[in-house]
Amino acid sequence: MWLPHHKASGIKKGGGGNGLVAVAIDKDKGSQYALKWAADSLLTRGQTVILIHVLHGTSSPVSRLGGNDAFVCNTTASSASPHQLDNTTKDLFHTFHCYCTRKDIHCLDVLLDDTDVVKAITEYVSHASIETLVVGATSRHGFIR
């Protein structure tokens, strides 16, 4: 059920294929653990990780954003454009950027706008041909819900 450790099995870090690794992030601790696991298990120094965050339940990304540049994709309107981030979202990404900088891993921020978080992430991962998606879960009952 569990994947073998890459050192013991001779599997090259990053795997085969295109090697794109994405981590779905939010403000919870599970996202931080997911990025830490991805950095320790899948990523190498200098590699780029895609950080995906979904703004759910917003009516318009423009009215909510305003600070740092990020790629925003409104999945219901099929449009994508750079926007400004509000301070909350900027701080969320900043936490993950600090960790990646310490590990010498590059970050690409993707901000999706959709009411259905799961649908937004799966459609983006499929569209962007991401090979590995890492998601965090709470320590208890993470998969029961």
C-alpha positions as CSV (number, residue, x, y, z in Angstrom):
1,M,0.0,0.0,0.0
2,W,2.8,2.5,0.9
3,L,5.3,3.5,-1.7
4,P,8.8,2.2,-1.0
5,H,11.4,4.7,0.2
6,H,13.3,6.0,-2.8
7,K,16.8,5.3,-1.4
8,A,16.0,1.7,-0.5
9,S,14.2,0.9,-3.8
10,G,16.6,2.7,-6.2
11,I,13.8,5.0,-7.4
12,K,15.1,8.4,-8.4
13,K,13.7,11.3,-6.5
14,G,11.1,13.2,-8.5
15,G,10.1,10.0,-10.3
16,G,9.8,9.7,-14.1
17,G,7.7,11.6,-16.5
18,N,7.6,15.4,-16.3
19,G,8.3,15.4,-12.6
20,L,5.9,18.2,-11.8
21,V,5.0,18.2,-8.1
22,A,2.1,20.3,-6.6
23,V,1.1,20.7,-3.1
24,A,-2.5,21.8,-2.2
25,I,-2.2,24.4,0.6
26,D,-4.5,26.1,3.0
27,K,-4.0,27.7,6.4
28,D,-4.1,24.4,8.4
29,K,-1.1,22.5,9.8
30,G,-1.9,19.5,7.4
31,S,-0.7,21.7,4.5
32,Q,2.6,22.5,6.2
33,Y,3.1,18.8,6.9
34,A,2.3,18.0,3.2
35,L,4.9,20.4,2.0
36,K,7.5,19.1,4.4
37,W,6.8,15.6,3.3
38,A,7.0,16.5,-0.4
39,A,10.3,18.4,0.2
40,D,11.8,15.4,2.1
41,S,10.4,12.6,-0.2
42,L,9.8,14.0,-3.7
43,L,11.7,17.2,-4.3
44,T,15.4,17.9,-4.8
45,R,17.3,21.1,-4.3
46,G,16.6,23.6,-7.1
47,Q,13.4,21.8,-8.2
48,T,10.1,23.8,-8.5
49,V,7.0,23.0,-6.5
50,I,3.6,24.3,-7.4
51,L,1.7,25.6,-4.5
52,I,-2.1,25.5,-5.2
53,H,-4.6,27.4,-3.1
54,V,-8.3,27.7,-3.8
55,L,-10.4,30.7,-2.9
56,H,-13.8,29.1,-2.4
57,G,-17.1,30.9,-2.1
58,T,-15.9,34.2,-3.5
59,S,-17.9,36.1,-6.1
60,S,-15.1,37.9,-7.8
61,P,-11.3,37.5,-7.5
62,V,-10.6,41.1,-8.3
63,S,-12.8,42.5,-5.4
64,R,-11.0,40.2,-2.9
65,L,-7.4,40.6,-4.1
66,G,-4.7,43.3,-3.9
67,G,-1.0,42.9,-2.8
68,N,1.5,40.5,-4.5
69,D,1.4,39.0,-8.0
70,A,0.0,35.5,-8.4
71,F,-1.7,33.5,-11.1
72,V,-5.4,33.4,-10.5
73,C,-7.7,31.0,-12.5
74,N,-11.4,31.4,-12.2
75,T,-12.4,27.9,-13.1
76,T,-16.1,28.7,-13.7
77,A,-15.3,31.3,-16.3
78,S,-12.3,29.5,-17.8
79,S,-10.2,32.7,-17.6
80,A,-6.8,33.1,-16.2
81,S,-4.9,36.3,-15.3
82,P,-2.4,37.7,-12.9
83,H,-4.0,39.6,-10.0
84,Q,-2.9,41.2,-6.8
85,L,-3.2,39.2,-3.6
86,D,-4.8,40.4,-0.4
87,N,-2.8,40.3,2.8
88,T,-4.3,37.1,4.1
89,T,-3.5,35.2,1.0
90,K,-0.1,36.8,0.7
91,D,0.7,35.7,4.3
92,L,-0.5,32.2,3.5
93,F,1.9,31.9,0.6
94,H,4.7,33.6,2.5
95,T,4.8,30.9,5.2
96,F,5.3,28.2,2.5
97,H,7.9,30.4,0.6
98,C,10.0,30.7,3.7
99,Y,10.2,26.9,4.1
100,C,11.0,26.4,0.4
101,T,13.7,29.0,0.6
102,R,15.4,27.2,3.5
103,K,15.2,23.9,1.5
104,D,16.4,25.6,-1.7
105,I,13.2,24.8,-3.5
106,H,11.6,27.2,-6.0
107,C,7.8,28.0,-5.7
108,L,5.2,28.7,-8.3
109,D,2.0,30.0,-6.8
110,V,-1.4,29.1,-8.3
111,L,-4.5,30.6,-6.9
112,L,-7.8,29.0,-8.1
113,D,-11.2,30.6,-7.7
114,D,-14.1,28.2,-7.5
115,T,-16.9,27.2,-5.1
116,D,-15.9,23.5,-5.3
117,V,-12.4,23.1,-4.0
118,V,-11.9,19.5,-5.0
119,K,-13.2,20.1,-8.5
120,A,-10.9,23.1,-8.9
121,I,-7.8,21.3,-7.8
122,T,-8.5,18.1,-9.9
123,E,-9.2,20.1,-13.0
124,Y,-6.1,22.2,-12.6
125,V,-3.9,19.2,-11.9
126,S,-5.3,17.5,-15.0
127,H,-5.0,20.5,-17.2
128,A,-1.4,21.3,-16.1
129,S,-0.3,17.7,-16.4
130,I,1.0,17.6,-12.8
131,E,2.5,14.2,-12.1
132,T,2.3,14.2,-8.3
133,L,-0.2,16.0,-6.1
134,V,0.3,16.1,-2.4
135,V,-2.5,17.1,0.0
136,G,-2.5,17.4,3.7
137,A,-5.0,15.8,6.2
138,T,-5.6,16.2,9.8
139,S,-4.0,13.5,12.0
140,R,-7.4,12.1,13.0
141,H,-10.2,11.1,10.7
142,G,-8.6,12.7,7.6
143,F,-10.1,10.3,5.1
144,I,-13.4,9.4,6.8
145,R,-15.2,12.6,5.8
